[in-house]
Amino acid sequence: MLDGTIQRPPQANRRSYGFGRFVLHGRERRFLADGEPIALGSRAFEVLLMLVESAGDLVTKGDILDRAWSGIAVEENNLQVQISTLRRVLGPDRRWIVTIAGHGYRFTARVTALSAEDEPAASHAPALAAYSYAPAQATVQRKPPRLSILVLPLVGHRDEPAQDWFTEGMTDSLMTDLARTLPTCTVFAHTPASTEKAQPPDIRELASAYDVRYVLKGSMLLAGEHIRVNAQLIEAESGAHVWAERFDKPRLGTLQTQDEIVGRLSRSAGLQMVACEARRAEQEEHERPDSMTAVHYVMRGHAAASQPMMTRHGFATACTLYERALEHEPGNADALSGIAEVRGYQVLNGYLEDGRTANNPQARGAYLAEAEEKLACALAAAPGHFAALKARAVLLRARGAFADALVTAETLLAHSPSDPMCYREIGLNLLYLGRAEDAVQWFGRADALMPSDPFRWTWLQGLGRALIHLGRDAEAVAALRLAIDNNPSHASFHALLAAALALAGDHERARTEMAQFHNAEPATTMDVLAWRSAVPLEATDRLYRSRNERLIDGFRQAGHA
C-alpha cells in the first residue's frame, strides 16, 4: 500500500490467510474459525478480505465502498453494518478491526499468508493485537504514528448494559472531534472484548499494542437526572496522567447530552495534547535540531496561539513558528490556516506590530490581506480544511462582513456541534447585526457547554456587552466579573464592568473598576475608550450602534464617578 492506495491481487490469485484461530480462503470464499465454517454475507466477506490483505495499513472507507459495492451508490452506514457484523463474528478478537476516525479501518492482527500445507496449523496460531503482517512467515513492523491517541469507550455502570450503545456513540464522536481538532493526529478506538469489561486492560500494554502516544479513558455513571463523567488523558510511555477532570451534566436529550460531554472531553484533551507536543518538539529541537519537521513547528505554533490570555507576544510567537513550518513544507494547510487565524485575532485585539495603532485602517488592511492570502493557499491545498474555515470566520468578522461570517460559523457548527468557539462566533456576529437577544442565547449555550474552558472569557465579554445593550445591567455585571476571573489580564474588561456597574447605579465600585483600567492603560482617554471597536463600527447594524450609545454612557458615568 502506498499513500492510501491498496494494491489488490487479481481475483484468481487470491490467497488464504491465517490469523489467530481463523483462516480466510480468498479464492474459495470460505471463512473458518477453529476449523469450522462461518457464514458471512458476500459483502462482509469482501470487506474482511480487503482488511486482511491490507497488511495492517489504513483501508479507506471510499476504497471499501468502491470494491464491496462496485458500481452501486450506497450510504456509509451500509459499511458500518458490515463492520459491526465482522466484529460480532470475531467475538473476543473484535479489537483487531480498528476504526481510524474520519478515514477508514485497519486490521491489526498478525496475518500469515498460507500455502496449502500451512493451513491446518493456522487455526492455532497465536494472536497479536499489533500492527504487523507476516507474508511467507516474514514480519514487518509498522512505524508508530508521530502523534496518536487511543480512545477507550467510557465505562458505564455494570448493572446498566443498555448504556453500551450510548458510550459507543460518544466514542465515535470523540474520535471525530479529536481528528478534526488535531488533523496531524492519528486517532484509534479500542473495542474491548467481553472479558475486558470485567477485567480492564493494562493501559501501557494496550497503548503499546496500538503504538500510540496517548490514551483517553473514562467512566460514566447515570444517576437519576444527572450523568457524572470522569476522564483522564494518559501519556502512554510513562503511564503519567496528563489531564483529568470530573464533571456532572443534566440528563437532557440524548444527542444534546452526547454533544456536551464529547465537546468538553475532546476540547480539553486536544488542548492538553497540543501543549505536551509543543514541549516535546521544543526539547527535540534542542537535542536534535536536524530532526525538525513542519509538524513540530505547527504544534508549537498551535500551543503559542492557544494561550488562554491571547497575548500580543503569544500571537507573534505563533506566527513565527507557523512560518518556520512553511519553510519545511510550503503548502502545509495547518500552518497556513494558523497564520490566517492569528492575523485576524491580532487585528481584532489591536495587536498590530511596528508601532501601528489598532485604529489605523492601512495597518489593519495589511494584516487582513496577508491573512486572506494565506487562507486561500490553505483552502487550495486542503479544500474544506476545518482550521481554515475557522480562520475564515474570524477574518470575515474582522472585515465587518458579519452576515457572511455568520454563515461560515453556522457551517462550522454543523460539522462540530460541540465546539464552543462556533457558538461564540455566532453570538458575536449576531450582536454586531443588532440581534442582541439572539446573541445572549448563543453565548449562554457556549457557557453551558464549556463552563471551565480557559477561553470562557471570549464569550463572557460578548455576553456582558449584549446584556448592557439590552439594559440587563445586573446580569451584565455578573457575566463580566466571571470574564475577569477567567482572564484578569484583559484591561478592557474592567472598563466594561465599570460601565455596567455605573448603569446599575453602583458608582463607587464603578470608580474602582475604571481606576484599574486606567492603571493598565493610562494613555487611553475616555473618548478613545468610548469609540474603541474591534470591528469596523460603520459596518455594524444601525440598531447595534444605537444600543451601543448606552455602553458609551456607562463609560462616561464611570469616568466621572
ZAMARGU-4260 file (C-alpha; in steps of 0.2 Angstrom, whole numbers, plus 5000, padded with zeros to 4 digits):
<rodrens>
0) 5000/5000/5000 | 5006/5017/4996 | 4998/5034/5001 | 4981/5026/5004 | 4980/5015/4988
5) 4978/4997/4991 | 4986/4985/4979 | 4973/4972/4976 | 4978/4955/4970 | 4969/4948/4955
10) 4953/4938/4959 | 4960/4922/4953 | 4976/4923/4963 | 4968/4927/4980 | 4977/4918/4994
15) 4972/4910/5010 | 4977/4919/5026 | 4978/4914/5044 | 4976/4925/5059 | 4973/4919/5077
20) 4960/4904/5077 | 4954/4910/5060 | 4958/4905/5042 | 4951/4915/5027 | 4951/4907/5010
25) 4951/4921/4997 | 4948/4910/4981 | 4936/4898/4988 | 4927/4912/4998 | 4927/4902/5014
30) 4930/4908/5032 | 4934/4896/5046 | 4935/4898/5065 | 4944/4883/5074 | 4942/4873/5058
35) 4923/4876/5057 | 4915/4886/5043 | 4907/4903/5047 | 4893/4910/5037 | 4897/4928/5030
40) 4887/4938/5018 | 4896/4942/5001 | 4900/4960/5006 | 4905/4956/5024 | 4917/4943/5017
45) 4924/4956/5004 | 4927/4969/5017 | 4936/4956/5029 | 4947/4950/5014 | 4951/4968/5010
50) 4956/4972/5028 | 4967/4956/5029 | 4975/4960/5013 | 4980/4977/5018 | 4995/4971/5028
55) 4989/4982/5043 | 4988/4998/5033 | 4974/5010/5033 | 4960/5005/5021 | 4949/5020/5017
60) 4930/5020/5018 | 4930/5025/4999 | 4941/5011/4994 | 4930/4998/5003 | 4914/5005/4996
65) 4921/5005/4979 | 4926/4987/4980 | 4912/4979/4990 | 4898/4989/4982 | 4906/4991/4965
70) 4895/5002/4954 | 4882/5005/4967 | 4879/5021/4976 | 4876/5017/4994 | 4876/5026/5011
75) 4891/5025/5023 | 4880/5016/5036 | 4880/5001/5025 | 4898/4999/5028 | 4896/5002/5047
80) 4883/4987/5047 | 4896/4976/5039 | 4910/4981/5051 | 4898/4978/5065 | 4894/4960/5058
85) 4913/4956/5057 | 4916/4962/5074 | 4902/4951/5081 | 4909/4936/5072 | 4927/4939/5078
90) 4920/4939/5096 | 4934/4942/5109 | 4946/4947/5095 | 4934/4961/5088 | 4948/4973/5093
95) 4958/4968/5078 | 4947/4979/5067 | 4952/4997/5072 | 4942/5012/5067 | 4953/5027/5061
100) 4942/5042/5064 | 4936/5051/5048 | 4947/5039/5037 | 4943/5021/5037 | 4949/5005/5046
105) 4965/4995/5050 | 4966/4976/5053 | 4979/4974/5067 | 4981/4955/5070 | 4996/4946/5064
110) 4992/4939/5047 | 5001/4924/5039 | 4999/4921/5020 | 4996/4902/5019 | 5001/4889/5007
115) 4991/4873/5006 | 5002/4864/5019 | 5001/4878/5031 | 4983/4879/5033 | 4979/4865/5046
120) 4991/4873/5058 | 4985/4891/5055 | 4969/4890/5066 | 4980/4888/5082 | 4992/4902/5078
125) 4995/4915/5092 | 4985/4931/5090 | 4994/4948/5092 | 4985/4964/5093 | 4999/4974/5085
130) 5002/4982/5068 | 5012/4968/5059 | 5010/4957/5044 | 5018/4941/5040 | 5018/4936/5022
135) 5028/4920/5019 | 5032/4919/5038 | 5041/4936/5037 | 5035/4950/5049 | 5037/4969/5045
140) 5034/4980/5060 | 5025/4997/5057 | 5032/5013/5062 | 5021/5021/5075 | 5012/5037/5071
145) 5021/5053/5077 | 5006/5059/5086 | 4992/5047/5090 | 4979/5044/5103 | 4969/5028/5108
150) 4951/5032/5113 | 4944/5019/5125 | 4925/5018/5127 | 4918/5027/5143 | 4914/5013/5155
155) 4896/5013/5161 | 4888/5006/5176 | 4890/4987/5176 | 4871/4985/5180 | 4866/4995/5165
160) 4871/4986/5150 | 4859/4997/5139 | 4872/5011/5141 | 4884/5002/5129 | 4876/5010/5113
165) 4877/5027/5122 | 4895/5026/5126 | 4899/5018/5109 | 4891/5033/5101 | 4901/5045/5111
170) 4917/5036/5107 | 4914/5038/5089 | 4910/5056/5091 | 4926/5059/5102 | 4936/5051/5088
175) 4929/5063/5075 | 4931/5078/5086 | 4949/5074/5090 | 4953/5070/5072 | 4946/5087/5067
180) 4954/5097/5081 | 4971/5089/5078 | 4972/5084/5059 | 4990/5079/5061 | 4985/5066/5075
185) 4980/5048/5071 | 4965/5043/5082 | 4961/5025/5086 | 4947/5017/5095 | 4948/5001/5106
190) 4934/4989/5105 | 4936/4979/5121 | 4932/4960/5121 | 4919/4955/5133 | 4932/4949/5146
195) 4940/4966/5146 | 4924/4974/5153 | 4925/4963/5169 | 4944/4965/5169 | 4950/4982/5162
200) 4966/4980/5152 | 4983/4987/5157 | 4984/5004/5149 | 5003/5004/5145 | 5001/4986/5137
205) 4986/4992/5127 | 4995/5008/5121 | 5010/4998/5116 | 4999/4986/5106 | 4992/5001/5096
210) 5008/5011/5095 | 5000/5026/5102 | 5007/5041/5111 | 4991/5045/5122 | 4976/5036/5129
215) 4960/5044/5133 | 4949/5034/5146 | 4935/5037/5157 | 4919/5032/5165 | 4901/5037/5165
220) 4888/5035/5179 | 4869/5038/5176 | 4862/5044/5192 | 4844/5050/5191 | 4843/5065/5180
225) 4861/5068/5180 | 4877/5060/5172 | 4894/5060/5181 | 4909/5059/5169 | 4927/5055/5175
230) 4940/5056/5161 | 4959/5055/5161 | 4972/5058/5147 | 4987/5047/5149 | 5004/5048/5142
235) 5007/5030/5136 | 5025/5028/5138 | 5026/5034/5156 | 5008/5030/5161 | 5008/5048/5168
240) 4991/5057/5169 | 4992/5072/5158 | 4975/5079/5162 | 4960/5073/5172 | 4943/5080/5175
245) 4926/5075/5183 | 4910/5084/5180 | 4891/5082/5181 | 4879/5086/5167 | 4860/5086/5167
250) 4852/5071/5158 | 4845/5080/5144 | 4841/5074/5126 | 4852/5060/5120 | 4861/5070/5106
255) 4862/5086/5116 | 4870/5076/5131 | 4882/5067/5120 | 4887/5084/5111 | 4891/5092/5128
260) 4901/5078/5135 | 4910/5075/5119 | 4914/5093/5117 | 4921/5095/5134 | 4932/5080/5133
265) 4938/5082/5115 | 4942/5101/5118 | 4951/5098/5135 | 4961/5083/5129 | 4965/5092/5112
270) 4972/5107/5121 | 4982/5097/5133 | 4990/5086/5119 | 4995/5102/5109 | 5004/5109/5125
275) 5013/5092/5128 | 5018/5090/5109 | 5024/5108/5109 | 5035/5104/5124 | 5041/5088/5116
280) 5045/5097/5100 | 5055/5111/5109 | 5065/5098/5118 | 5068/5088/5102 | 5074/5104/5093
285) 5086/5107/5107 | 5093/5089/5107 | 5092/5085/5088 | 5089/5101/5078 | 5091/5092/5062
290) 5076/5081/5065 | 5063/5096/5065 | 5048/5094/5053 | 5034/5105/5049 | 5023/5096/5061
295) 5035/5100/5075 | 5033/5119/5072 | 5014/5118/5069 | 5012/5110/5086 | 5022/5123/5094
300) 5013/5137/5084 | 4996/5129/5090 | 5002/5130/5108 | 5008/5148/5107 | 4991/5153/5098
305) 4981/5143/5111 | 4987/5153/5126 | 4971/5157/5135 | 4976/5175/5138 | 4978/5178/5119
310) 4993/5190/5122 | 5002/5200/5109 | 5018/5190/5112 | 5009/5174/5111 | 5002/5178/5094
315) 5018/5185/5087 | 5027/5169/5093 | 5014/5158/5085 | 5016/5167/5068 | 5035/5165/5068
320) 5033/5146/5072 | 5020/5144/5058 | 5032/5152/5046 | 5046/5140/5051 | 5034/5126/5047
325) 5031/5133/5030 | 5050/5134/5027 | 5049/5115/5029 | 5033/5112/5020 | 5027/5127/5010
330) 5009/5120/5007 | 5006/5115/5025 | 4987/5119/5027 | 4988/5119/5046 | 5002/5132/5046
335) 4994/5142/5033 | 4977/5142/5042 | 4986/5146/5058 | 4994/5162/5051 | 4977/5167/5044
340) 4968/5165/5060 | 4982/5173/5071 | 4982/5188/5060 | 4964/5190/5061 | 4965/5190/5080
345) 4979/5202/5080 | 4968/5214/5071 | 4953/5211/5082 | 4963/5213/5098 | 4973/5228/5092
350) 4989/5219/5092 | 4997/5227/5077 | 5016/5227/5076 | 5029/5240/5071 | 5021/5254/5082
355) 5005/5254/5071 | 4988/5258/5080 | 4973/5247/5080 | 4963/5261/5073 | 4975/5263/5058
360) 4965/5256/5043 | 4980/5254/5032 | 4988/5243/5046 | 4973/5233/5048 | 4971/5231/5029
365) 4989/5225/5028 | 4987/5211/5041 | 4970/5206/5034 | 4977/5205/5016 | 4991/5194/5022
370) 4979/5183/5031 | 4967/5181/5016 | 4982/5176/5005 | 4987/5163/5017 | 4969/5157/5019
375) 4967/5155/5000 | 4983/5144/4999 | 4977/5133/5014 | 4960/5130/5006 | 4968/5127/4989
380) 4979/5114/4997 | 4965/5106/5008 | 4948/5111/5002 | 4936/5111/5017 | 4950/5111/5030
385) 4942/5114/5047 | 4955/5126/5054 | 4955/5136/5038 | 4936/5138/5039 | 4938/5144/5057
390) 4951/5157/5051 | 4938/5162/5038 | 4925/5166/5051 | 4937/5176/5061 | 4943/5186/5046
395) 4926/5190/5039 | 4921/5196/5057 | 4937/5207/5057 | 4932/5214/5040 | 4914/5218/5046
400) 4906/5205/5034 | 4895/5199/5049 | 4882/5190/5038 | 4895/5180/5029 | 4904/5177/5045
405) 4888/5170/5052 | 4885/5158/5038 | 4903/5152/5040 | 4901/5150/5059 | 4885/5140/5056
410) 4894/5129/5044 | 4907/5125/5057 | 4894/5122/5070 | 4886/5109/5058 | 4902/5100/5057
415) 4907/5102/5075 | 4892/5104/5087 | 4902/5103/5102 | 4915/5117/5099 | 4911/5132/5110
420) 4921/5144/5098 | 4907/5141/5085 | 4894/5147/5097 | 4905/5162/5102 | 4907/5167/5083
425) 4888/5165/5080 | 4885/5176/5096 | 4897/5190/5091 | 4891/5191/5073 | 4873/5192/5079
430) 4877/5205/5091 | 4885/5216/5078 | 4870/5213/5067 | 4859/5221/5080 | 4852/5205/5087
435) 4857/5206/5105 | 4843/5195/5111 | 4848/5181/5100 | 4867/5184/5104 | 4863/5181/5123
440) 4856/5164/5119 | 4871/5158/5109 | 4884/5165/5122 | 4874/5156/5135 | 4874/5140/5126
445) 4893/5141/5124 | 4895/5144/5143 | 4883/5129/5147 | 4894/5118/5135 | 4911/5123/5142
450) 4909/5131/5160 | 4928/5128/5164 | 4935/5132/5147 | 4951/5143/5148 | 4944/5153/5134
455) 4927/5156/5143 | 4931/5175/5144 | 4930/5176/5125 | 4911/5174/5125 | 4908/5181/5143
460) 4914/5198/5137 | 4902/5197/5122 | 4888/5192/5134 | 4891/5206/5145 | 4891/5219/5131
465) 4875/5211/5124 | 4866/5212/5141 | 4871/5230/5143 | 4864/5234/5126 | 4848/5226/5132
470) 4848/5236/5149 | 4850/5220/5159 | 4864/5228/5169 | 4864/5217/5185 | 4866/5201/5173
475) 4880/5210/5164 | 4889/5214/5180 | 4889/5195/5184 | 4895/5190/5167 | 4909/5202/5166
480) 4915/5198/5184 | 4916/5180/5178 | 4926/5186/5162 | 4938/5195/5173 | 4940/5179/5184
485) 4944/5169/5168 | 4956/5182/5161 | 4962/5195/5174 | 4975/5202/5162 | 4962/5210/5149
490) 4961/5228/5155 | 4946/5232/5144 | 4935/5220/5154 | 4937/5232/5169 | 4931/5246/5159
495) 4916/5236/5153 | 4912/5231/5171 | 4914/5249/5177 | 4901/5254/5164 | 4889/5240/5169
500) 4891/5245/5187 | 4888/5263/5184 | 4872/5259/5174 | 4866/5248/5188 | 4869/5263/5200
505) 4884/5256/5209 | 4895/5271/5206 | 4908/5268/5220 | 4913/5251/5213 | 4912/5258/5195
510) 4925/5271/5200 | 4936/5257/5207 | 4935/5246/5191 | 4938/5261/5180 | 4954/5265/5190
515) 4960/5248/5187 | 4958/5251/5168 | 4967/5267/5169 | 4981/5259/5179 | 4983/5247/5165
520) 4981/5259/5150 | 4985/5277/5157 | 4986/5284/5140 | 4968/5279/5135 | 4956/5294/5136
525) 4938/5292/5139 | 4934/5297/5121 | 4946/5284/5114 | 4938/5271/5125 | 4920/5276/5120
530) 4924/5274/5102 | 4936/5259/5103 | 4929/5244/5092 | 4937/5228/5087 | 4927/5228/5071
535) 4923/5242/5059 | 4910/5252/5068 | 4902/5258/5052 | 4899/5240/5046 | 4888/5236/5061
540) 4869/5237/5061 | 4861/5253/5065 | 4852/5245/5080 | 4869/5240/5086 | 4876/5257/5085
545) 4860/5264/5094 | 4861/5252/5108 | 4880/5254/5110 | 4876/5273/5115 | 4871/5265/5131
550) 4888/5257/5134 | 4896/5273/5130 | 4886/5282/5143 | 4891/5269/5155 | 4909/5273/5152
555) 4907/5291/5154 | 4897/5289/5170 | 4910/5278/5177 | 4924/5290/5172 | 4915/5305/5180
560) 4912/5295/5196
</rodrens>
